[in-house]
């Protein structure tokens, strides 16, 4: 697969880079600039090759066709890439960095044509365009006509076949132009492929989160690859209910009981043996630790218990490869953090394993508790990492670069 280091003479060439600047905002302020910082190695490498770099990214949601015109206008006002522009300029100090309010057409082309070698243009939110998420050929063609090279460096969007992630590189490839993976994408593909096609065992997956139904495909895939799957989070209660256990008022997907039982019968599913529960989610007055499957009426399971942490730690200690997606409990609340912290610590203590966090809340938890740097790889894309596992390493934004 073509990578950025294989791009040779870029002097005078206009390079479209699909980055992931979908940063969390509080008003006009960036709460976490990690996604912008993560794109810098690719941007700087292209600038060192004297390229004219044009950055495309979405930011938040713009629900064309699903919201009223007023609601769409409010979404666009809220998710303005202009809020990201000042931070990008700071991070690229010494480089001429410009911003284009235009997202297509002649005005965008004019802004791109004004660039000199070693300069950067940040384009307004791609989702300001109705055709972006639908991969409209007309929009892809309008963008593609401006570029000599395409670089994909937005792993968090690689599972979406949008105009900016799929349509443009598809056109450029047909025209015989170069398309490549950026450094962030290259790193993600390499590390996640170790979980897609593991060469060492035991291979342990740890899955949490809310719904079994959200992870059916990834569970099916992991059951074929893994030696054990450790289950936590709210989805554990659907499994326990399927085994005829008492789960109180804990969340349960009644339509997934048969599926959960089928998975359990594989012999690879490991369930909690105890649970920390409370007499409510928010306004609780009592918390207690009970055996899993013996949650009293009126109580809801909100974290795995200490015996489960010991059990899971013993499994994790044997592992050579670990993939983790989904916290063990409501880790945002100090009363229900112990399970997730326990998993973080157990993985950190295993110095002989290759460990990957599949983005999302697990990555946030590892960062919050100071364990993020203890993992071999922390993915920048929760949805993309799950789909890459589901689809045996295939994602639209990766596959289009191949060949």
Helices and strands as residue ranges (DSSP letters): G 4-6, E 14-18, E 25-26, E 29-30, H 34-48, E 52-56, H 69-78, H 82-91, E 97-100, H 105-113, E 120-123, G 126-128, H 137-144, E 149-152, G 155-157, I 163-167, H 168-174, E 178-181, H 183-196, E 203-207, G 213-215, H 216-225, E 228-231, H 235-242, E 246-247, G 254-256, H 257-264, E 269-270, E 274-278, E 287-291, E 294-295, E 300-304, H 306-318, E 321-325, G 334-336, H 338-349, E 354-357, H 360-368, G 372-374, E 377-378, H 382-390, H 396-399
